[in-house]
Amino acid sequence: MAPVIAFINPAVSTENVGDLFIVDSLKRIVVHDAARSFDVDPRKPVSRDVIDRINREADAAVICGTNLWYKRMPKPGRWTFDLDQLRAIKVPIIPLGVGTTRHDDGDNDFEPDTLAQLEQIHGSCALASARDVRTAEVLEAAGIKNVSMTGCPTLFRSLSPTWQLKAKPGATKVVVTVRKGAAKNVKKLLKALAARGLEPVIAAQQDGDNFLAKSVPLVRKATPTLYEYDVRPYFQLVDEAVGAIGWRLHGNMIHLAHGNPGILFSNCSRGESFCETFGLPRVPSPDHVEMPDATIDDMIGRLLNPATFDNLAHTYAEHRESMARFLETNGLRHNLSGTGAPIHDAAPV
C-alpha cells in the first residue's frame, strides 16, 4: 500500500512556475497514495486543524524543494510555520531538495528563530536532502550534519537511470529563460540566437518575465513567449527545442532532465553551485550588469557543442544514486529504480 504524504508544497500559491516544475518532478519520484496524500501551503497561515490532519493521516511530511533556507526563513508569503507547530508534528518532516541563496561566500548565518526551526526539522528525520553544495555547506556551518547533497528532484524527472544528450537534427527552436534584471543581456542573447538562424522562444516563469511579449511599434517585434501556470506546455517545448539558455535555474533544468542541453547565466549562489556540482559551465550574470557580446556568443556555442555536457552523465548518475539512498534512508519508496518514463506521463504512484 502506497504511503500517505503531506506535501509541504510552496507551489500551492506560488507566483513562480519553477515551483511547479519542482513539485511535478518530486511527485513523479516519490511513491505515494495520490488519492489520500495532500498538499499543505507553507506560504499561508497554518491552522491547528492542518497540524492535526498531518498527524492523523500522513506517514510523513515532505518539504518540497524550493529556495527556502534563507537567513530569515519565517515570512508571510514564504514560510508561516512557527517552532511550536513544527514541534507538534509527530511524523518525520523531510526536506527534499531544499536550497538556499547567498550572494556572499562568507554569508553562512541564520537568524536564531530560523536556526531553531531548521534544527527541529532536521532533527525529526533520518536524513535531509540539499539541492546543491552551497546549501549543504551553509547547513553544516550551522551545525546541521544529517544532510545529503542530492541535487534538485527536477533534474531526475525523467526517472531514467542514465543521462544521454538527445540529438535533434533540423531543430531550430531554442528556449530562453529570462529575468527582468537581465533585460539588456536578454535582448543581446535573442539577437545573437537569431543571427545563427535559431528561433528563440521565451519560457517565462513569473509575470515580470513577460517584458518582451508585446511589440513596440517602430522599436521591436514581440518575442514568442510562453507563460502559464501549467507544466504541460513547457514540456511540449522540451520536446520541440534544441535546448534552453538563460537565467532561470529550473526552467533550464527541465531541459537537462530530459536530455536537452542547457546553459545557465547565474546571478546568485544557487545557480553557480548547481553548475559546479554537475560539471556545467558557470556564467556569473549579476542583475543590471551588461555582459560582453563575446561571452554571450561563446555560451551559445557551448550550448550547441555536445562536448559541453560530457561530464553530466557521470554527475547525474552519482547524484541520482544519492537521491535514491536519501529516500530509502527515510523509508520513502521511490521510482528511481526503473528505466524511466516518457516526458508527458503523469506522476507515477
QUIKAUR-V414416 format. One record per residue. N is the residue number from 0. PHI is phi in whole degrees, -180 to 180 (* if undefined). PSI is psi as a letter, one per 20 degrees, with the letter a starting at -180 (none if undefined). Layout:
# QUIKAUR-V414416
<<N	PHI	PSI> <N	PHI	PSI>>
This chain:
# QUIKAUR-V414416
<<0	*	p> <1	-69	q> <2	-72	q> <3	-96	p> <4	-116	p> <5	-90	o> <6	-86	o> <7	-79	n> <8	-121	o> <9	-64	i> <10	-73	i> <11	-58	g> <12	-127	k> <13	-70	q> <14	-115	j> <15	-135	o> <16	-61	h> <17	-57	h> <18	-64	h> <19	-67	h> <20	-61	g> <21	-63	g> <22	-69	h> <23	-58	g> <24	-67	g> <25	-61	g> <26	-75	i> <27	-73	h> <28	-81	g> <29	-86	p> <30	-69	p> <31	-155	q> <32	-78	o> <33	-65	h> <34	-76	h> <35	-106	h> <36	-69	q> <37	-151	q> <38	-98	q> <39	-124	p> <40	-88	o> <41	-78	i> <42	-79	i> <43	-116	q> <44	-52	p> <45	-100	p> <46	-89	r> <47	-63	h> <48	-62	h> <49	-67	g> <50	-60	g> <51	-63	h> <52	-67	g> <53	-57	g> <54	-67	h> <55	-81	h> <56	-111	h> <57	-95	q> <58	-87	h> <59	-161	q> <60	-114	o> <61	-107	p> <62	-81	o> <63	-74	p> <64	-50	p> <65	-160	a> <66	-85	n> <67	-130	h> <68	-79	m> <69	-78	r> <70	-53	g> <71	-119	o> <72	-82	g> <73	-65	p> <74	-168	p> <75	-55	p> <76	87	i> <77	-123	g> <78	-156	o> <79	-113	i> <80	-61	q> <81	-110	r> <82	-63	g> <83	-64	h> <84	-66	g> <85	-63	g> <86	-65	h> <87	-78	i> <88	-79	p> <89	-98	i> <90	-97	r> <91	-59	p> <92	-104	o> <93	-120	o> <94	-74	p> <95	-123	o> <96	71	k> <97	-80	q> <98	-132	r> <99	-123	r> <100	-126	p> <101	-132	p> <102	-102	i> <103	-134	p> <104	-59	h> <105	-92	j> <106	-89	n> <107	-121	j> <108	-87	q> <109	-126	q> <110	-67	q> <111	-54	g> <112	-66	h> <113	-64	g> <114	-62	g> <115	-62	g> <116	-67	g> <117	-62	g> <118	-64	h> <119	-66	g> <120	-62	g> <121	-71	h> <122	-71	i> <123	-90	i> <124	-122	r> <125	-71	h> <126	-157	p> <127	-106	q> <128	-112	p> <129	-103	q> <130	-70	h> <131	-153	r> <132	-62	g> <133	-60	g> <134	-64	g> <135	-60	h> <136	-66	g> <137	-64	g> <138	-67	g> <139	-63	g> <140	-63	h> <141	-87	j> <142	93	j> <143	-98	o> <144	-105	h> <145	-86	m> <146	-132	p> <147	-114	p> <148	-84	o> <149	-101	i> <150	86	r> <151	-84	q> <152	-59	h> <153	-57	h> <154	-67	h> <155	-106	j> <156	-60	h> <157	-67	i> <158	68	j> <159	-70	q> <160	-73	i> <161	-131	q> <162	-113	p> <163	-142	p> <164	-68	p> <165	-91	p> <166	-86	p> <167	-131	m> <168	-58	p> <169	88	i> <170	-72	p> <171	-126	i> <172	-78	p> <173	-127	p> <174	-80	p> <175	-116	p> <176	-102	p> <177	-131	r> <178	-142	q> <179	-61	h> <180	-66	i> <181	-110	k> <182	-54	g> <183	-63	g> <184	-71	h> <185	-60	g> <186	-62	h> <187	-65	g> <188	-64	g> <189	-59	g> <190	-64	g> <191	-68	h> <192	-65	g> <193	-63	h> <194	-65	h> <195	-93	j> <196	80	j> <197	-95	q> <198	-113	n> <199	-76	p> <200	-129	p> <201	-80	p> <202	-105	n> <203	-76	q> <204	-115	i> <205	-137	r> <206	-57	h> <207	-67	i> <208	-79	i> <209	-91	k> <210	-72	i> <211	-119	j> <212	-76	i> <213	-117	q> <214	-78	q> <215	-119	o> <216	-52	p> <217	69	j> <218	-116	g> <219	-158	q> <220	-85	q> <221	-69	q> <222	-95	p> <223	-51	p> <224	-136	p> <225	-103	p> <226	-151	o> <227	-145	q> <228	-89	m> <229	-157	p> <230	-74	h> <231	-61	g> <232	-66	h> <233	-69	h> <234	-76	h> <235	-64	h> <236	-64	h> <237	-59	g> <238	-63	h> <239	-89	h> <240	-90	q> <241	-61	g> <242	174	a> <243	-134	q> <244	-145	p> <245	151	b> <246	-110	j> <247	-108	o> <248	-57	g> <249	-78	h> <250	-65	h> <251	-78	h> <252	-65	h> <253	-65	h> <254	-73	g> <255	-59	h> <256	-59	h> <257	-112	k> <258	89	j> <259	-86	q> <260	-72	q> <261	-150	p> <262	-126	p> <263	-112	p> <264	-96	o> <265	-113	p> <266	-108	j> <267	-159	a> <268	-66	h> <269	-66	g> <270	-70	g> <271	-63	g> <272	-68	h> <273	-60	g> <274	-62	g> <275	-63	g> <276	-63	g> <277	-103	j> <278	69	k> <279	-107	q> <280	-59	p> <281	-103	p> <282	-126	n> <283	-62	p> <284	-147	m> <285	-60	q> <286	-57	q> <287	66	j> <288	-115	o> <289	-76	p> <290	-91	q> <291	-63	q> <292	-55	h> <293	-63	h> <294	-66	g> <295	-63	g> <296	-65	h> <297	-63	h> <298	-70	h> <299	-63	g> <300	-60	h> <301	-72	h> <302	-58	h> <303	-88	i> <304	-100	o> <305	-55	h> <306	-63	h> <307	-57	h> <308	-110	j> <309	-60	h> <310	-83	i> <311	-68	h> <312	-58	g> <313	-71	g> <314	-69	h> <315	-60	g> <316	-63	g> <317	-62	g> <318	-83	h> <319	-62	g> <320	-64	h> <321	-63	h> <322	-63	g> <323	-63	g> <324	-65	g> <325	-59	g> <326	-63	g> <327	-66	h> <328	-60	h> <329	-92	j> <330	73	k> <331	-98	p> <332	-74	q> <333	-147	r> <334	-108	k> <335	-92	j> <336	-98	i> <337	-96	b> <338	-107	j> <339	110	r> <340	-143	q> <341	-58	q> <342	-60	h> <343	-94	j> <344	-64	q> <345	-68	q> <346	-59	p> <347	-69	q> <348	-127	none>>
